[in-house]
Amino acid sequence: MDALDPVWRVPADHPAFAGHFPGHPILPGVVLLDRAVLLAQQRLGADGAAWRVSQAKFLSPCGPGDELAFVLQEGVRGGWSFVVRCGERDVASGQFQASPP
């Protein structure tokens, strides 16, 4: 896996914008979740399939060209929390846990 930067500028031509939503593109939450899990996988060296999202909140929409900062922090009981920010604005937050084997 190529190294991911915790700061990501959303590409204007991201394929998710094609249907979400024409004329008013909004990045789907699943894209944010995917990137957060991939960053955790990179940091912790664990298989992405070994994580489950236990909580997610989508607080503010983001679109093409937005610069997003992903912040991961160790949480309780072996879990991790994440926050996605666009400037001073929180876009999403959540928690994920290692899945049992």
C-alpha positions in Angstrom: 0.0 0.0 0.0 1.3 3.5 -0.8 1.7 5.8 2.1 -1.3 8.0 2.7 -0.9 11.6 3.9 -3.3 12.5 6.8 -4.0 15.8 4.9 -5.9 15.2 1.7 -7.2 17.6 -1.0 -10.4 16.1 -2.4 -9.9 15.7 -6.1 -12.4 17.5 -8.2 -12.7 14.4 -10.5 -13.2 11.9 -7.6 -15.5 9.2 -9.1 -17.9 9.5 -6.1 -19.1 12.9 -7.3 -20.6 11.5 -10.5 -23.8 10.4 -8.7 -23.5 12.3 -5.4 -25.0 14.8 -6.4 -25.1 16.1 -9.9 -24.8 19.9 -9.9 -24.0 20.0 -6.2 -21.1 17.5 -5.5 -20.8 16.2 -1.9 -18.2 13.7 -0.9 -20.0 10.6 0.5 -19.3 9.6 4.1 -18.2 6.2 3.1 -15.2 7.8 1.3 -14.2 9.5 4.6 -14.6 6.3 6.6 -12.5 4.4 4.1 -9.7 6.8 4.2 -9.8 6.9 8.1 -9.6 3.1 8.2 -6.8 3.0 5.6 -4.8 5.6 7.7 -5.3 3.5 10.8 -4.2 0.4 9.0 -1.1 2.2 7.8 -0.2 3.6 11.2 -1.0 0.3 13.1 0.1 -2.2 10.5 -3.1 -4.1 10.8 -5.3 -5.4 8.0 -8.1 -3.0 7.2 -10.6 -5.9 7.3 -9.7 -6.3 11.0 -11.5 -3.0 11.8 -15.1 -2.2 12.3 -16.6 1.2 12.6 -18.5 1.4 15.9 -19.7 5.0 15.6 -19.7 7.7 12.9 -21.1 11.1 12.7 -21.2 13.3 9.6 -21.3 16.9 10.7 -20.7 19.0 7.6 -20.5 18.3 3.9 -17.3 18.6 1.9 -16.8 18.8 -1.8 -14.2 19.1 -4.6 -11.0 20.9 -3.7 -11.6 20.8 0.1 -8.5 20.1 2.1 -9.3 17.6 4.8 -7.1 16.7 7.8 -7.6 13.3 9.3 -6.7 13.1 13.0 -6.4 9.6 14.7 -6.2 9.2 18.4 -5.9 6.0 20.5 -9.2 5.5 22.4 -10.4 3.2 25.1 -10.3 -0.6 25.1 -8.0 -0.9 22.1 -10.1 1.3 19.8 -9.3 4.4 17.9 -11.2 7.6 17.3 -10.9 9.9 14.3 -11.9 13.4 13.4 -11.9 14.8 9.9 -11.5 18.6 9.6 -11.8 21.1 6.8 -10.0 24.2 8.2 -11.7 24.9 11.5 -14.8 23.0 10.6 -15.3 19.4 11.8 -16.6 17.3 8.9 -16.9 13.9 10.5 -15.9 12.0 13.6 -16.2 8.4 14.8 -14.6 5.4 16.4 -13.5 2.1 15.3 -12.5 -1.1 17.0 -10.4 -4.1 16.1 -12.7 -6.9 15.1 -12.4 -10.2 17.0 -10.5 -12.9 15.1 
